[in-house]
Amino acid sequence: MAQFGKSEWMDKGTPLAYTRISSNDQDKSDQSKKNAKKKPTLQKQFKFINQRLKIDKLPEVKDSNWFAEVGSGTNRDRGQWKALMQRAQVLSLEGKRPFIVVQDPSRFARNTRHAMVAIDTLHEAGIPVYAVREGLQTGSVGDLHPTEELIFLQLLGSSAYVSQVQKDKADQSVSTAKEEGTMSSRGYSLFPFAKQDPLEVFYEHIDVLRTPPFKKDGKWQGGPNAHATIVSNITGENGPSINSVKNTLRNAEMKIRGDLTQKEYDSYRKYRTKIRNILIERGSDPYATVTDAGKYDFSTQALMMMVGRSLQDPSKFRQRTDKEIQEYLTNPKPYLSVGDSKIYKSTVSKR
């Protein structure tokens, strides 16, 4: 009969813990904490892992072997996830017996194919993944646990399915929100009338952001403040303010980069540029607060109403097709917000 749970060698092994949440929105108390290890939800996961290890009479995880992050389980470019596996393989090459511990299979990943590739690599290095809540491990070379590994992957696959269903439902909410008149196009400005694209300037001077602040000729150089000032100055009056660069733009970009693979991010950047160019061509910016930053235009109001969320949160909301975009521009009336619909009715409809 198959034996589930820990292997005897784990009693003297080296556990490495991995904890993850998809976003800070899962718990409001997590939002104010920048350091992942200080987020209450991740601390609870880590505490749960060590409690279960103690019950299993296994060594607890040292803080130095705890890897924590905020990121989608469907993203295989998660920084701490990759660092975890690298650390485990280094320990294995040093002759130690590491094993990775997670609260449950869904914390390890939410993409079955990516997880299988990772587990196979770890398997060959003699490193199992142990889900303490279920008491399941994936086994390793010389210590096979095929039944457990199958159940582990089935549970992980179920999580991946649920994740996809949630994403589909989230995308469907765009239509629902439009119909109910509650969807706002605000939340992510493209600054089409800035002297230069703020996002391009942001990355052109990224080294300034990464440089620790220092004084030169009596002025502070390097760091977030200096970087934000440069971006704001170069982009001009119709670009983002210093605070907008330092907070809104930087935080939005960090989230988007963290949620997407490199291929997905490259596609998103092209999509963003396409929408921005449309605004430039039409001479209208629905986000503008400066009077000369663009005329009021129903087509661009409808466009941003329908693409706003896919720009703000591309991991949850799909890109609109060229056919859909053309529909918003040529037939804006059905896609306007409640406020814009009233303006449309009082002006265009009476002509």
N, C-alpha and C positions, 0 to 999 in steps of 0.2 A: 504493500500500500504506500502511495506517495506521501512523503513527509513534507509538510508545509512549514514556512517560517524560517527562522534563522538557521545558519549552518554552525557547526561546532567551532570552526576556525574563527568565526566572527567574535567570539569571546575575547580574543586577543588582537582583533583587527583594529583598523583606524577608520571610524565613521566620519563621513563628510555630509553635512546637511544642506539641502537645497530647499528654499522657501520662495514662493512667488505669489503675487497677485497680478491680475490683468491690468488694473488701473487704480488710481487713487480714489476713484468714485465708489469703490466697493465699501469703503468705510470713511465717513467724514473726518474721523480722528486721524486718518492717515495723511490727509491733504497738507497739513502744516509741517510735516516732517520731511526734510530733504533726504536724510540718510535712510536708506531702505531698512537698515537694521533697527532703526528707532520707530518704525511704523508699527503701531499696536497690533495690526492684523498679522504681520509677519513675525512679530515677537511671540504671538500666540501659537503660530505654527511651530516655531522653533522650540517653545516650551513643551508643546504636545509631543514633538519628536523625542525630546530627551526623557520625558516621562514614560513614554512607551519603551524606549531603549532600556530604561532602568527596570521596568517590569520584566522585560525579556532578559535581564541580567547581562546586558551588553554595555560596553563603555559609552559614556555620554559624549556628545560632540563638543569639542572646544570651540570657543568663539572664533578662533583663527581659521577653523575649518567649516565655518558657516557661510554659505553663499546665499545672498538675498537680493531680490530685485523686483521691480515693477515692470511687467511686460507681458504681451500676449503669448500664450503657450503655443500659438501657431507659428511664431517667429523663431526660426532656428539660428538667428544671428544675435540672440540674447547674450549680452556681454558676460554676465555672471554664470550663465548656464555653460558657456564655452570655457570659462575660467575654471569652473568646477570640474569638468571632464579632463581638462589639461592637468589640473592639480592631482586628480586621482591617478592619471597615467604616470605622472612623475613619481608619485609615491610607490606605484607598482614597480617601476623600473629601479627604484632604490631598494627593492627587496621587501617592502612592507606589504600588508594585506589590506588595502583600502576597500570600503564599500560605501555606496552613495545611499543616503536615507532621505526619503520624502514623506510628507504626511499621507499622500495618496497618489495613485498613478497620474491623475489629472494635473498635479502640481509639476510633474516632470515635463510633460508636454501635452499639447492638444492636437497634434498632427501625428497620426499613426505612422506614416511613412518616415517622417523625420525621426521619430522616436525609435523605430526599428533599426535605422541606420546607426544611431547613437548607441543603442543597446548592443548591437552586434560588435561595434568597435570596442566597447567596454568589456564585452563578453570575452573577446580574444585576449584582452589584457588581464583577465582574471578578476574583473570588477563587476559585482552585481549591483542592481538597484533594488533597494528594499523599501516597500511601502508599509509603514508601521501600522497604519489604521487597519488595513486588511490583513497584515501579517504575510505579505507576499513578496517574493524576490524573483529576479529574472535569472539567477544562476550565473555560472561562468565556466570557463574551460576547466575540466576536471571536477566540476561540482554542478552538474546539470540539474535543472529544475524545470523540465519542459512543461509540465501541467501548470505550475505556478506562472511561468513566463507567458503561457497562452492566456490565462485568466487576467494577468497584469495588462496585456495588450488589448484584451477584449474590453476591460474597464476603461483603458485609455481611449480606445476607439469609440466607446459610447460617449465619452467626454468630447471627443472631436466632433461627433455627430451633433451633440447638443450645441456645441460652439457654432457650428455652421447654421443650425436652425435659428439660433439667437441672432446671428448676423443677418439672415434672411428676414427675420421678423423686424429687425432694426431698420433695414432698408425699406420694408413695407410701410414702416411708420412715416416715411417721407410723404407717401401718397395720402396717408391718413391725416397727417398734420396739415397738408395743403388743403384737403377737403374741409377740415375743421377750422381752417384759417388761423392756426396757432403756430405755424412754422415761421421763424424769423430768418431773414437773410443775413442779419448781422452776426458778427463773431469772428470773421476772418477777412480783413481788408487786403486787397491786392495792390493798392496804391498805384493805379495805372498812370496817374499824372505826376508821379514823382520824377525827379530828374534822371534817376536810375532805379531799376528794380531793387527794392530794399533787401530782398532775399539774396540777390547776387552780390550786393555790397556787403551784406552780412558775412558771407563766406569768403569774399575777397580779403577781408580783414580779420578772419577768425583767429589768426595768431595773436592779435592784440587781446582778444577775449581770454586766450589761454595763458597769457603772460601775467604772472603775479604783479599786482600794483607796485609801482616804485616812483619816486620823485625825480624829476629832471628839470633843472632850471626853475625850481620852485613849484612845478606843476606835476600833478599825478599822471602817470602813464601806465598803460596796461590794465587788464581787468575789465569787468562788466561795464563800469561807468565810462571808461575811456572808449571802449568798443561801441557802446550805444551812442555816444556823442559823435563819433566818426560817421556811423551809419546815418544818423539823423541829419548831420550837416551836409553830407554828400547828396542825400536824396532830396533835400530842399523843403520848401514850405508845404508841398503836397505829399511829402513822405511822412513816415512815422515820427512821433516825438521821441525824445530820449527815453522817457519812462516806458513808452510803447515798445521800443526795441528791447529794452532791458527786461521787461516783464512779458507782455503779450506775445511779441514775435519770437523771442528766444524760447519761452516755455512751450509755445505751440509747436515750434520746430523740433524741440527736444522730444516731445510726445510723439509727433509724427514719425521722426526717425527711429524712435524706439519701437513703434508698433509695426513698422513695415520692413520687409526684406529689402536689400539693395535694388533688386529688380523692380519691386513694387514701388519703391521710392522714386526711381528714375521715371517710371510711368506717371507717377503723381506729379512730378516736377513739369513734365511735358504738358500734362492736363492743366495744371495751374497756369502755365505760360500761355496756353491756348485761350483760356478764359480771360486772362489779363489783356491779351491782344485784342480780343473782341471789344472789351470796354474802351480800349484806346481808339479803335477804329470808329466806334459809335460816339465817342466823345462824352461818355457818361460814366459816373462813378456813384453807385447807390450809397457808398459809405462816406462820401465826401462831406467834410464839415466846413471847408473853405469854399466860398461862393463861386470862385472862378475855376473850381476843380472839375467842372463837368455839368452838362445840362441834365435836367430831369427827363428820363426816357422810360416809357412803359416796358419796352422790350428788355432793357437791361435790368429793370426792377424784377421782371418775371424770371429772367435768366438767373440772377443771383438768389432769388427765392428758391429755385430748384436745384442749384448746384452748391449753395452755401454750405450745407452739411458735408457734402463729399469733399469739399476743400478743408473744412475744419477738422473732420475726423474720417480720413480716407480708409482707415482700417475697418470701419463699420458701415460706411455708406459708399455705394459703388459710383464710379465715374459715369456721367451721362454720355450717351453716344452722340455722334455728330448729328444724327437724324433728330434726336430728342432736343438737342441744343437749337437746331434750326427751327423746330416747332415752337419753342419758347420765344424765339426772336420774332417769328412771323405771325404767331397767333398768341400774343401775351395774355389776353383777357382771362382765360381759365386758370392761369398760373399765378395771378397776382394775389398779394395778401389782402386781407379785409380792408385795410386802410387804403391801399392803392386801388382796389376795386371801386371804392366810393369816389375817389378822385377821377378814375376812368369814366365812371357813370355820369359824373357831373360835368365832364368836359367833352371827351370823345363821343360819348353816346348821344349828346345833344347837338352834335354838329350836323 
